[in-house]
Structures are given as structure tokens and as C-alpha cells.
Amino acid sequence: MDTKIKEYIIHSLAQGKSKEEMYTYLLNQNYTVDAIQANFYLVTSEKDKEDTHKRTIRIILTIAAILVG
């Protein structure tokens, strides 16, 4: 995967840019739709893994608090 696309997507998501804005900019930079989609999927799947991990920890801590109480 192209690290420039990945870094741009991560930075843009942090700034709150829409998916359309990102695609428009990257297409104007002569990247293909397939390359953009692959990197977008990679970035969003990494974020989903982080969210799942945080959610799992929260559930474990809640159950532990209930058992201690």
C-alpha cells in the first residue's frame, strides 16, 4: 500500500474531512480509485481493531467491578 495515501487519509480523518473530499484530492493527485479504496479500507480496519480492543477492556472492567461490588 502507498504510505502517502495512508498518511493523507489518517490526517484527513483527524481533521474531519469527508470521504468525498479525500477521494477528490487523491484523484487529482493521479492516484487510482482502487489504490485509494485499498488504503481507506486499511486505515478504517485498523481503527475498528482499536475500537474493538477498547470495548473489550471496558467490558472486562465492568464485569470485574460488578464482581467486586
C-alpha positions in Angstrom: 0.0 0.0 0.0 1.1 3.6 -0.7 2.2 5.2 2.6 1.5 8.7 1.2 -2.2 7.9 0.6 -2.4 6.2 4.0 -0.9 9.2 5.8 -3.2 11.6 4.0 -6.3 9.6 4.9 -5.3 9.4 8.6 -4.5 13.1 8.7 -7.8 14.0 6.9 -9.9 11.8 9.1 -8.4 13.5 12.2 -9.3 16.9 10.6 -12.9 15.7 10.0 -12.8 15.8 6.2 -15.4 13.9 4.3 -14.7 10.8 2.3 -15.6 12.7 -0.9 -13.1 15.5 -0.2 -10.4 12.9 0.3 -11.2 11.0 -2.9 -11.4 14.2 -4.9 -8.0 15.4 -3.7 -6.3 12.0 -4.2 -7.8 11.5 -7.6 -6.5 14.9 -8.6 -3.1 13.7 -7.4 -3.3 10.9 -10.1 -4.0 8.0 -7.7 -6.3 5.3 -8.9 -9.7 4.6 -7.2 -8.5 1.1 -6.4 -5.4 2.3 -4.6 -7.5 4.9 -2.6 -10.1 2.3 -1.7 -7.5 -0.2 -0.5 -5.8 2.3 1.7 -9.0 3.7 3.0 -10.1 0.1 4.0 -6.7 -0.5 5.6 -6.9 2.7 7.7 -10.5 2.1 8.8 -10.0 -1.5 9.6 -7.1 -0.6 11.9 -9.3 1.9 13.7 -12.0 -0.7 14.1 -9.5 -3.1 15.7 -8.6 -0.3 18.2 -12.2 0.3 19.0 -12.9 -3.4 19.5 -9.9 -3.6 21.8 -11.1 -0.6 23.9 -14.6 -2.0 24.1 -13.3 -5.4 25.2 -11.3 -3.8 28.0 -14.3 -1.7 29.1 -16.5 -4.9 29.3 -13.9 -6.8 31.3 -13.5 -3.9 33.8 -17.3 -3.5 34.2 -17.7 -7.2 34.9 -14.8 -7.0 37.4 -16.4 -4.0 39.1 -19.7 -5.9 39.4 -18.0 -8.9 40.9 -16.0 -6.9 43.4 -19.1 -5.0 44.4 
